Amino acid sequence: MFLNYRLVLLVFFLETSINGTGIIRLENNASFNVEELLSRIKEEDRATLKRKQIELAMKSLWFRPNKGGSRLGIWRNVAEHRPVTMSSHTRRGLPRHATDGNMHTYAMTHYRSNSWIAVSLGETYHIGWLSLFYLKPFAKLIRGFTVFIHDPKTGWEQCGLSRNLYFSSKSRYIIVDCSPETYGDHVLIIKKGRGALGFREIHVRAWVDSTPQDRIRREKKIKKDKR
């Protein structure tokens, strides 16, 4: 009887901390409160969202980050094999599957209130956009989510000026574009209200210095295009 009482208290504590009434702590002293972030979500009408899409598309035509006076860089997925934290997860939808690079696995939360998935990038990057891959049967799970980026200097900021849906022969994915001046070391995806989140892969594209291998591949591609 006493053991069962302690077990009920433990489950209640875990449910409370996971679902956002407390502070969730991540790597590098980053933390967040789900309820506080949900209260800051900016709802925009279709006209405003369309205008921002056009502005972002125009900026992307000329914008290239300048790091240390060098423009030799590449947009790379900096979330690959990075640690993932989730509000909950199913038996097969483990957190590590969101960044393991395998399209045959997936990460999925339980159907609960204010589900969330957080990816720790390890250091601060200049983030351009997110590619969120999902399974066709899980299409309903990607509705109604909001993306936040954590900047060590300014805290959590909402990301996602536009949301474009793409389809390919292998998978489906949605693009969440960030503003040109977005920096962060953590990515957080929250779904407001009751529901679940499920993704095959979470890719975070950031501008990083290119390696010699990147330059070789780029030169080969240029030569191939000229033929």
C-alpha positions in Angstrom: 0.0 0.0 0.0 2.7 2.5 1.0 4.8 1.4 -2.0 1.9 2.0 -4.4 1.3 5.5 -2.9 5.0 6.4 -3.5 4.7 5.1 -7.0 1.7 7.3 -7.7 3.5 10.3 -6.4 6.5 9.5 -8.6 4.4 9.2 -11.7 2.6 12.5 -10.9 5.9 14.3 -10.5 7.2 12.9 -13.8 4.0 13.9 -15.6 4.1 17.4 -14.1 7.8 18.1 -15.0 7.4 16.6 -18.5 4.3 18.4 -19.4 5.5 21.9 -18.7 4.5 23.2 -15.3 8.2 23.2 -14.2 11.5 24.3 -15.7 13.1 21.9 -18.2 16.9 22.0 -18.1 19.0 21.2 -21.2 22.7 21.3 -22.0 24.9 24.4 -21.6 22.7 25.9 -18.8 19.8 26.3 -21.2 16.3 25.9 -19.7 12.7 26.7 -20.6 9.2 26.7 -19.2 6.7 25.3 -21.7 3.7 27.3 -20.4 5.7 30.6 -20.6 6.9 29.9 -24.2 3.4 29.0 -25.3 2.1 32.3 -24.0 4.6 34.1 -26.3 3.6 32.4 -29.5 2.8 35.0 -32.1 -0.3 34.3 -34.2 -0.1 35.9 -37.7 -2.7 36.2 -40.4 -2.2 34.7 -43.9 -1.4 38.1 -45.5 1.3 38.9 -43.0 2.8 35.4 -43.3 2.8 35.6 -47.1 4.6 39.0 -47.0 7.3 37.6 -44.7 7.7 34.6 -47.0 8.4 37.0 -49.9 10.8 39.1 -47.9 12.7 36.0 -46.7 12.9 34.6 -50.2 14.4 37.9 -51.5 16.9 38.1 -48.7 18.1 34.5 -49.3 19.1 35.5 -52.9 22.0 37.6 -51.7 22.4 36.7 -48.0 25.6 34.7 -47.1 27.0 34.9 -43.6 30.4 36.4 -43.3 32.4 34.6 -40.6 35.9 35.9 -39.9 36.1 37.8 -43.2 35.7 34.5 -45.2 32.7 33.5 -47.3 33.9 29.9 -47.8 31.2 28.1 -46.0 28.4 25.7 -46.5 24.9 25.0 -45.1 25.3 21.8 -43.1 23.0 19.8 -40.8 24.4 20.4 -37.4 21.8 18.3 -35.6 23.1 15.0 -36.8 23.8 12.6 -33.9 23.2 15.4 -31.4 21.4 14.6 -28.1 17.6 14.9 -28.1 15.2 15.4 -25.2 11.5 14.8 -25.4 8.5 15.4 -23.2 7.8 11.6 -23.5 8.4 8.9 -26.1 6.8 5.7 -27.3 8.4 2.3 -27.2 9.8 2.6 -30.7 9.9 6.4 -31.1 13.1 6.9 -29.1 14.6 10.4 -28.9 17.9 9.4 -30.5 16.0 8.4 -33.7 15.3 12.1 -34.5 19.0 12.8 -35.3 20.4 9.3 -36.1 20.4 9.9 -39.9 18.2 6.9 -40.5 15.0 7.5 -42.4 13.7 4.1 -41.4 13.4 5.1 -37.7 11.3 7.8 -36.0 11.0 9.7 -32.7 7.4 10.1 -31.3 5.9 11.5 -28.2 2.8 10.2 -26.4 -0.5 11.8 -27.0 -0.4 14.4 -24.2 -0.7 18.1 -23.5 2.0 20.4 -24.8 4.3 17.8 -26.3 7.8 18.9 -27.1 11.1 17.8 -28.7 14.4 19.6 -28.0 17.7 19.2 -29.9 21.0 20.4 -28.3 23.5 21.5 -30.9 26.5 21.7 -28.6 27.5 25.2 -29.7 26.0 28.4 -31.1 25.4 28.3 -34.9 24.1 30.7 -37.5 20.8 28.8 -38.3 19.1 29.2 -41.6 16.2 26.7 -41.6 14.9 23.4 -40.3 13.9 20.4 -42.4 11.4 18.2 -40.5 11.0 14.8 -42.1 7.9 12.8 -41.2 6.0 9.6 -42.1 2.9 9.8 -44.2 0.7 8.2 -41.6 1.9 10.8 -39.1 0.8 13.8 -41.2 -1.6 15.0 -38.5 1.2 15.1 -35.9 3.0 18.0 -37.5 0.1 20.4 -37.4 0.0 23.2 -34.8 3.6 23.1 -33.7 5.9 26.1 -33.1 9.7 26.2 -33.3 11.9 28.2 -30.8 15.6 28.8 -31.1 17.7 29.4 -28.0 20.4 32.1 -28.2 22.7 32.1 -25.1 22.7 35.9 -25.2 19.0 36.7 -25.8 17.2 33.5 -24.7 14.3 31.8 -26.6 13.0 33.3 -29.8 10.2 32.0 -32.0 11.4 30.8 -35.4 9.4 30.0 -38.5 8.6 32.9 -40.8 7.2 30.4 -43.4 6.2 26.8 -43.5 6.6 25.0 -46.9 5.6 21.4 -47.4 7.8 19.3 -49.7 7.2 15.8 -51.1 9.8 13.3 -52.5 9.8 9.7 -53.5 11.5 8.7 -50.2 9.9 10.9 -47.6 7.9 14.0 -46.8 9.3 17.0 -45.0 8.4 20.5 -44.0 10.7 23.5 -44.1 10.7 26.0 -41.3 12.7 29.1 -42.3 14.4 31.3 -39.8 15.2 35.0 -40.1 18.7 35.8 -41.5 20.0 36.8 -38.1 19.1 33.7 -36.2 21.7 32.3 -33.9 21.3 29.5 -31.4 22.5 26.4 -29.6 19.2 24.6 -29.0 16.1 24.0 -31.1 12.7 23.4 -29.4 9.6 22.2 -31.1 6.4 22.5 -29.1 2.8 21.5 -29.9 0.2 23.5 -28.1 -2.7 21.6 -26.6 -3.3 17.9 -26.5 -1.5 15.9 -29.2 1.7 14.1 -30.2 4.8 15.0 -32.2 6.5 12.5 -34.5 9.4 13.0 -36.9 11.7 10.7 -38.9 14.5 13.2 -38.8 15.1 16.7 -37.6 17.7 18.6 -39.7 19.0 22.0 -38.6 20.9 23.7 -41.4 23.5 26.2 -40.2 26.3 28.1 -42.0 29.6 26.6 -41.1 33.1 26.9 -42.5 33.6 24.5 -45.4 36.2 21.7 -45.2 38.6 20.7 -48.0 36.3 17.8 -48.8 33.4 20.2 -49.3 35.4 22.3 -51.7 36.4 19.2 -53.7 32.8 18.1 -54.0 31.8 21.6 -55.0 34.5 21.8 -57.7 33.4 18.4 -59.1 29.8 19.5 -59.2 30.8 22.7 -61.1 32.8 20.7 -63.6 30.0 18.3 -64.1 27.5 21.2 -64.6 29.7 22.7 -67.3 29.7 19.5 -69.4 
